Amino acid sequence: MKWASIYVVGRKATEPPAWPNGGPTKIGIAGNPQARLSNLQTSCPFAIELYATLSLPRELAAVTEQLAHEAFESHRLQGEWFDIAPLHGAIGVLDLARDVIRELAPSENDAADFLRASGMTGAMNFLVGQWRRENVQAV
């Protein structure tokens, strides 16, 4: 079984957003997200960083990426870039991946085991906490 990582890339947190809703943010899949980040950085006029990566079987990563692109369609800037805050994109991707796993797993127990083993539950809790901290500070 081939694996791939779905990733969310956005402006470094130390830089102000370039677009009204916090973008640009890229959602994609790659075999090596760190190498992909390096490639993107060479053609990007601002500093970017990885906000989330999640390794999944390639088919699940592709389905999750497609669903994320559809979910954020109204915020699409160009290609796989969206005018959304990177943390919003990361939470959305992890939430969609969880739904895909639950839908395709043979049983609830299998889905729960996969979610725990992938660390997705902890990643979701971390991202939601981070998002809350950023939004509380912004108010």
N, CA, C and O of each residue as an XYZ file, in Angstrom:
556
protein
N       0.840     -1.176      0.000
C       0.000      0.000      0.000
C       0.885      1.239      0.000
O       1.789      1.369      0.825
N       0.613      2.154     -0.940
C       1.376      3.407     -1.008
C       0.738      4.438     -0.089
O      -0.485      4.525      0.025
N       1.588      5.211      0.558
C       1.135      6.257      1.466
C       1.531      7.620      0.925
O       2.507      7.754      0.187
N       0.766      8.615      1.300
C       1.063     10.003      0.950
C       0.612     10.869      2.109
O      -0.154     10.431      2.968
N       1.083     12.077      2.124
C       0.678     13.009      3.187
C      -0.147     14.130      2.581
O       0.232     14.726      1.573
N      -1.266     14.405      3.205
C      -2.008     15.618      2.870
C      -1.396     16.706      3.746
O      -1.118     16.482      4.924
N      -1.189     17.877      3.165
C      -0.508     18.936      3.907
C      -1.249     20.255      3.749
O      -1.995     20.467      2.793
N      -1.018     21.127      4.714
C      -1.541     22.496      4.678
C      -0.353     23.423      4.884
O       0.354     23.329      5.887
N      -0.140     24.320      3.923
C       0.961     25.277      3.957
C       0.372     26.677      3.946
O      -0.588     26.954      3.228
N       0.958     27.554      4.747
C       0.512     28.949      4.752
C       1.653     29.877      5.125
O       2.766     29.443      5.420
N       1.347     31.160      5.104
C       2.332     32.160      5.522
C       2.805     31.859      6.922
O       2.038     31.375      7.755
N       4.072     32.144      7.187
C       4.578     31.985      8.557
C       3.723     32.823      9.487
O       3.269     33.909      9.127
N       3.510     32.309     10.676
C       2.644     32.982     11.650
C       3.160     34.372     12.014
O       2.386     35.212     12.473
N       4.436     34.625     11.818
C       5.010     35.927     12.173
C       4.736     36.993     11.116
O       5.009     38.171     11.346
N       4.196     36.594      9.953
C       3.908     37.542      8.882
C       2.413     37.817      8.811
O       1.615     36.912      9.050
N       2.013     39.047      8.486
C       0.582     39.349      8.386
C      -0.034     38.659      7.171
O       0.651     38.439      6.172
N      -1.323     38.317      7.248
C      -1.987     37.687      6.103
C      -1.984     38.616      4.893
O      -2.027     39.837      5.039
N      -1.935     38.038      3.712
C      -1.935     38.822      2.485
C      -3.354     39.037      1.958
O      -3.587     39.953      1.169
N      -4.290     38.215      2.378
C      -5.663     38.267      1.882
C      -6.616     38.471      3.055
O      -6.256     38.193      4.199
N      -7.834     38.955      2.782
C      -8.777     39.313      3.859
C      -9.114     38.186      4.837
O      -9.308     38.444      6.025
N      -9.186     36.944      4.358
C      -9.585     35.839      5.230
C      -8.412     35.064      5.818
O      -8.612     34.008      6.420
N      -7.191     35.572      5.653
C      -6.034     34.936      6.281
C      -5.128     34.175      5.348
O      -4.114     33.635      5.791
N      -5.455     34.112      4.071
C      -4.658     33.356      3.127
C      -3.425     34.114      2.685
O      -3.145     35.197      3.199
N      -2.699     33.571      1.759
C      -3.022     32.345      1.045
C      -2.588     31.080      1.794
O      -1.579     31.065      2.499
N      -3.373     30.037      1.618
C      -3.107     28.737      2.224
C      -3.224     27.682      1.132
O      -4.158     27.711      0.330
N      -2.272     26.747      1.102
C      -2.268     25.682      0.093
C      -2.596     24.351      0.744
O      -2.066     24.013      1.802
N      -3.473     23.603      0.099
C      -3.824     22.256      0.546
C      -3.460     21.302     -0.585
O      -3.961     21.435     -1.701
N      -2.583     20.335     -0.293
C      -2.146     19.412     -1.333
C      -1.728     18.077     -0.742
O      -1.844     17.854      0.463
N      -1.240     17.191     -1.604
C      -0.700     15.907     -1.149
C       0.696     15.737     -1.742
O       0.994     16.221     -2.835
N       1.532     15.044     -0.997
C       2.910     14.804     -1.434
C       3.454     13.578     -0.714
O       3.007     13.233      0.380
N       4.410     12.937     -1.334
C       5.106     11.836     -0.678
C       6.007     12.335      0.437
O       6.203     11.656      1.445
N       6.554     13.529      0.246
C       7.449     14.136      1.228
C       7.064     15.610      1.399
O       7.555     16.460      0.656
N       6.198     15.923      2.360
C       5.728     17.306      2.522
C       6.846     18.315      2.796
O       6.752     19.466      2.370
N       7.891     17.902      3.495
C       8.991     18.821      3.793
C       9.722     19.220      2.511
O      10.079     20.384      2.333
N       9.942     18.257      1.624
C      10.566     18.561      0.340
C       9.643     19.433     -0.506
O      10.103     20.341     -1.199
N       8.350     19.158     -0.450
C       7.379     19.976     -1.188
C       7.396     21.421     -0.681
O       7.334     22.364     -1.470
N       7.480     21.584      0.641
C       7.558     22.924      1.225
C       8.780     23.670      0.683
O       8.685     24.843      0.324
N       9.909     22.998      0.627
C      11.139     23.618      0.098
C      10.949     24.048     -1.354
O      11.366     25.142     -1.737
N      10.324     23.197     -2.161
C      10.066     23.540     -3.562
C       9.136     24.735     -3.677
O       9.373     25.633     -4.486
N       8.080     24.754     -2.875
C       7.138     25.879     -2.903
C       7.820     27.172     -2.469
O       7.565     28.234     -3.036
N       8.680     27.083     -1.472
C       9.311     28.280     -0.923
C      10.168     28.990     -1.964
O      10.256     30.217     -1.958
N      10.799     28.231     -2.856
C      11.674     28.863     -3.849
C      10.908     29.782     -4.800
O      11.487     30.722     -5.344
N       9.615     29.525     -5.007
C       8.848     30.366     -5.933
C       7.832     31.253     -5.207
O       6.983     31.875     -5.845
N       7.919     31.309     -3.899
C       6.967     32.074     -3.100
C       7.626     33.346     -2.578
O       8.722     33.275     -2.021
N       6.989     34.517     -2.743
C       7.628     35.769     -2.340
C       7.590     36.062     -0.843
O       8.092     37.098     -0.408
N       7.003     35.166     -0.047
C       6.946     35.348      1.402
C       7.274     34.027      2.080
O       7.201     32.967      1.458
N       7.630     34.093      3.342
C       7.992     32.879      4.089
C       6.746     32.049      4.375
O       5.710     32.580      4.775
N       6.863     30.734      4.164
C       5.746     29.821      4.412
C       6.195     28.708      5.349
O       7.389     28.467      5.529
N       5.216     28.039      5.940
C       5.512     26.910      6.820
C       4.401     25.881      6.727
O       3.294     26.179      6.279
N       4.716     24.658      7.159
C       3.720     23.590      7.228
C       2.882     23.782      8.489
O       3.423     23.923      9.585
N       1.579     23.786      8.329
C       0.678     23.875      9.475
C       0.129     22.517      9.857
O      -0.211     22.294     11.019
N       0.035     21.599      8.900
C      -0.457     20.253      9.203
C       0.021     19.295      8.124
O       0.093     19.648      6.947
N       0.342     18.091      8.540
C       0.582     16.981      7.622
C      -0.075     15.764      8.225
O      -0.095     15.595      9.444
N      -0.604     14.928      7.381
C      -1.252     13.710      7.846
C      -0.975     12.615      6.837
O      -1.396     12.715      5.685
N      -0.266     11.561      7.254
C       0.034     10.434      6.376
C      -1.144      9.482      6.341
O      -1.660      9.054      7.374
N      -1.553      9.167      5.131
C      -2.687      8.266      4.904
C      -2.369      7.376      3.713
O      -1.474      7.692      2.928
N      -3.089      6.263      3.564
C      -2.978      5.549      2.289
C      -3.283      6.541      1.155
O      -4.180      7.375      1.275
N      -2.537      6.440      0.070
C      -2.611      7.446     -1.000
C      -4.046      7.728     -1.454
O      -4.400      8.881     -1.699
N      -4.866      6.693     -1.566
C      -6.241      6.870     -2.023
C      -7.034      7.736     -1.039
O      -7.806      8.600     -1.453
N      -6.843      7.504      0.260
C      -7.546      8.306      1.270
C      -7.044      9.748      1.263
O      -7.828     10.681      1.434
N      -5.738      9.929      1.066
C      -5.181     11.284      0.992
C      -5.782     12.026     -0.199
O      -6.134     13.200     -0.079
N      -5.905     11.357     -1.347
C      -6.451     11.994     -2.548
C      -7.921     12.360     -2.362
O      -8.345     13.440     -2.772
N      -8.699     11.474     -1.748
C     -10.118     11.762     -1.493
C     -10.244     12.932     -0.523
O     -11.070     13.822     -0.726
N      -9.439     12.933      0.516
C      -9.492     14.013      1.510
C      -9.099     15.344      0.870
O      -9.734     16.367      1.128
N      -8.067     15.335      0.047
C      -7.651     16.562     -0.639
C      -8.783     17.088     -1.522
O      -9.082     18.282     -1.504
N      -9.404     16.209     -2.286
C     -10.499     16.619     -3.172
C     -11.660     17.212     -2.366
O     -12.217     18.242     -2.746
N     -12.020     16.567     -1.261
C     -13.107     17.078     -0.414
C     -12.745     18.438      0.190
O     -13.596     19.320      0.301
N     -11.485     18.600      0.578
C     -11.053     19.885      1.140
C     -11.137     20.981      0.080
O     -11.589     22.089      0.366
N     -10.703     20.674     -1.138
C     -10.781     21.662     -2.213
C     -12.231     22.045     -2.486
O     -12.530     23.215     -2.724
N     -13.132     21.067     -2.452
C     -14.558     21.356     -2.647
C     -15.111     22.182     -1.490
O     -15.886     23.115     -1.702
N     -14.712     21.841     -0.272
C     -15.226     22.544      0.913
C     -14.808     24.020      0.910
O     -15.568     24.881      1.353
N     -13.617     24.306      0.417
C     -13.108     25.675      0.423
C     -13.210     26.348     -0.955
O     -12.578     27.379     -1.184
N     -13.987     25.782     -1.856
C     -14.095     26.285     -3.231
C     -14.395     27.778     -3.295
O     -13.822     28.489     -4.120
N     -15.273     28.251     -2.448
C     -15.652     29.673     -2.505
C     -14.500     30.594     -2.095
O     -14.578     31.809     -2.281
N     -13.432     30.015     -1.537
C     -12.265     30.798     -1.116
C     -11.041     30.547     -2.009
O      -9.936     30.991     -1.700
N     -11.253     29.831     -3.116
C     -10.122     29.480     -3.987
C      -9.532     30.737     -4.625
O     -10.249     31.562     -5.191
N      -8.211     30.861     -4.520
C      -7.498     31.951     -5.177
C      -7.038     31.503     -6.562
O      -7.325     32.148     -7.570
N      -6.316     30.379     -6.586
C      -5.779     29.820     -7.823
C      -5.297     28.411     -7.531
O      -4.593     28.199     -6.543
N      -5.653     27.452     -8.356
C      -5.184     26.081     -8.169
C      -5.534     25.545     -6.783
O      -6.704     25.447     -6.416
N      -4.504     25.204     -6.029
C      -4.696     24.650     -4.680
C      -4.497     25.685     -3.584
O      -4.333     25.314     -2.422
N      -4.508     26.967     -3.916
C      -4.325     28.047     -2.953
C      -5.682     28.666     -2.621
O      -6.500     28.917     -3.507
N      -5.907     28.909     -1.313
C      -7.192     29.398     -0.831
C      -6.994     30.598      0.100
O      -5.974     30.713      0.780
N      -7.977     31.476      0.113
C      -7.957     32.604      1.050
C      -8.650     32.174      2.339
O      -9.782     32.562      2.625
N      -7.935     31.367      3.095
C      -8.378     30.922      4.415
C      -7.170     30.965      5.338
O      -6.030     30.866      4.884
N      -7.417     31.112      6.619
C      -6.319     31.054      7.586
C      -5.744     29.634      7.587
O      -6.505     28.670      7.495
N      -4.434     29.486      7.689
C      -3.836     28.147      7.678
C      -4.403     27.212      8.749
O      -4.620     26.030      8.482
N      -4.645     27.727      9.953
C      -5.207     26.847     10.986
C      -6.617     26.404     10.638
O      -7.003     25.276     10.943
N      -7.390     27.275     10.005
C      -8.732     26.911      9.552
C      -8.634     25.786      8.525
O      -9.404     24.826      8.570
N      -7.687     25.911      7.606
C      -7.474     24.859      6.621
C      -7.040     23.550      7.255
O      -7.516     22.482      6.870
N      -6.129     23.628      8.237
C      -5.637     22.422      8.903
C      -6.767     21.712      9.651
O      -6.894     20.490      9.572
N      -7.578     22.468     10.368
C      -8.699     21.865     11.094
C      -9.678     21.238     10.112
O     -10.176     20.137     10.345
N      -9.955     21.936      9.013
C     -10.872     21.408      8.004
C     -10.368     20.118      7.394
O     -11.132     19.167      7.227
N      -9.076     20.076      7.055
C      -8.494     18.872      6.453
C      -8.556     17.696      7.427
O      -8.958     16.596      7.045
N      -8.163     17.918      8.671
C      -8.192     16.823      9.649
C      -9.621     16.347      9.904
O      -9.860     15.150     10.064
N     -10.557     17.270      9.940
C     -11.958     16.914     10.142
C     -12.477     16.075      8.968
O     -13.160     15.072      9.174
N     -12.153     16.486      7.743
C     -12.568     15.727      6.565
C     -11.907     14.353      6.527
O     -12.555     13.363      6.185
N     -10.619     14.286      6.877
C      -9.921     12.988      6.897
C     -10.580     12.043      7.897
O     -10.756     10.857      7.621
N     -10.939     12.580      9.056
C     -11.620     11.754     10.057
C     -12.923     11.206      9.484
O     -13.231     10.028      9.665
N     -13.693     12.053      8.791
C     -14.961     11.614      8.203
C     -14.742     10.542      7.138
O     -15.496      9.571      7.072
N     -13.711     10.711      6.303
C     -13.404      9.730      5.256
C     -13.041      8.392      5.892
O     -13.511      7.343      5.452
N     -12.208      8.429      6.924
C     -11.802      7.187      7.601
C     -13.009      6.502      8.211
O     -13.176      5.291      8.066
N     -13.841      7.255      8.885
C     -15.041      6.663      9.502
C     -15.974      6.068      8.456
O     -16.592      5.030      8.693
N     -16.081      6.716      7.304
C     -16.965      6.236      6.239
C     -16.446      4.947      5.615
O     -17.227      4.051      5.296
N     -15.129      4.853      5.439
C     -14.547      3.728      4.716
C     -14.078      2.575      5.604
O     -13.816      1.481      5.102
N     -13.971      2.801      6.901
C     -13.519      1.729      7.796
C     -14.606      0.659      7.913
O     -15.796      0.975      7.916
N     -14.195     -0.606      8.008
C     -15.174     -1.690      8.104
C     -16.067     -1.595      9.347
O     -17.216     -2.035      9.315
N     -15.550     -1.027     10.437
C     -16.349     -0.925     11.662
C     -15.938      0.326     12.431
O     -14.893      0.918     12.160
N     -16.768      0.721     13.390
C     -16.445      1.867     14.252
C     -15.144      1.628     15.013
O     -14.333      2.541     15.164
N     -14.944      0.396     15.494
C     -13.723      0.072     16.241
C     -12.483      0.226     15.357
O     -11.459      0.744     15.802
N     -12.581     -0.228     14.092
C     -11.456     -0.080     13.165
C     -11.148      1.389     12.926
O      -9.984      1.789     12.908
N     -12.194      2.199     12.740
C     -12.002      3.634     12.515
C     -11.357      4.276     13.736
O     -10.419      5.062     13.601
N     -11.849      3.947     14.921
C     -11.294      4.522     16.157
C      -9.837      4.117     16.330
O      -9.008      4.940     16.718
N      -9.515      2.857     16.046
C      -8.126      2.387     16.148
C      -7.223      3.135     15.176
O      -6.116      3.531     15.541
N      -7.684      3.334     13.939
C      -6.873      4.036     12.945
C      -6.667      5.489     13.357
O      -5.563      6.021     13.240
N      -7.725      6.129     13.838
C      -7.620      7.526     14.250
C      -6.629      7.685     15.403
O      -5.828      8.619     15.414
N      -6.688      6.767     16.372
C      -5.746      6.820     17.495
C      -4.327      6.559     17.020
O      -3.402      7.273     17.407
N      -4.147      5.545     16.188
C      -2.812      5.172     15.723
C      -2.185      6.281     14.869
O      -0.970      6.475     14.902
N      -3.001      6.999     14.116
C      -2.472      8.051     13.248
C      -2.145      9.317     14.026
O      -1.485     10.215     13.505
N      -2.603      9.391     15.271
C      -2.380     10.596     16.060
C      -3.326     11.722     15.700
O      -3.147     12.854     16.149
N      -4.340     11.422     14.887
C      -5.229     12.457     14.405
C      -6.028     13.108     15.519
O      -6.258     14.317     15.485
N      -6.452     12.337     16.496
C      -7.239     12.901     17.593
C      -6.417     13.947     18.339
O      -6.923     15.027     18.642
N      -5.167     13.640     18.634
C      -4.302     14.597     19.315
C      -4.026     15.816     18.448
O      -3.977     16.940     18.947
N      -3.844     15.594     17.150
C      -3.594     16.718     16.235
C      -4.796     17.644     16.188
O      -4.636     18.864     16.193
N      -5.996     17.085     16.142
C      -7.214     17.920     16.127
C      -7.302     18.745     17.401
O      -7.567     19.946     17.347
N      -7.083     18.112     18.542
C      -7.165     18.834     19.812
C      -6.140     19.969     19.864
O      -6.449     21.066     20.330
N      -4.927     19.705     19.386
C      -3.885     20.726     19.372
C      -4.286     21.902     18.475
O      -4.173     23.059     18.878
N      -4.755     21.602     17.258
C      -5.112     22.668     16.318
C      -6.297     23.494     16.801
O      -6.300     24.718     16.669
N      -7.296     22.831     17.356
C      -8.448     23.577     17.879
C      -7.999     24.483     19.020
O      -8.441     25.629     19.101
N      -7.136     23.995     19.898
C      -6.609     24.819     20.988
C      -5.818     26.002     20.461
O      -5.951     27.117     20.965
N      -4.989     25.763     19.441
C      -4.201     26.832     18.826
C      -5.119     27.875     18.207
O      -4.904     29.075     18.379
N      -6.135     27.427     17.494
C      -7.076     28.340     16.847
C      -7.786     29.192     17.896
O      -7.935     30.401     17.723
N      -8.221     28.563     18.977
C      -8.889     29.307     20.045
C      -7.965     30.355     20.654
O      -8.387     31.485     20.898
N      -6.697     29.989     20.902
C      -5.743     30.948     21.458
C      -5.558     32.129     20.519
O      -5.541     33.275     20.967
N      -5.420     31.873     19.240
C      -5.214     32.967     18.284
C      -6.444     33.866     18.192
O      -6.308     35.085     18.090
N      -7.627     33.287     18.226
C      -8.842     34.091     18.091
C      -9.170     34.844     19.363
O      -9.726     35.941     19.301
N      -8.843     34.290     20.496
C      -9.064     35.007     21.764
C      -8.137     36.202     21.829
O      -8.540     37.275     22.278
N      -6.881     36.029     21.381
C      -5.927     37.133     21.387
C      -6.331     38.216     20.394
O      -6.070     39.398     20.618
N      -6.962     37.816     19.303
C      -7.335     38.787     18.264
C      -8.529     39.643     18.674
O      -8.718     40.731     18.131
N      -9.326     39.178     19.608
C     -10.547     39.910     19.988
C     -10.238     41.073     20.889
O     -11.148     41.793     21.301
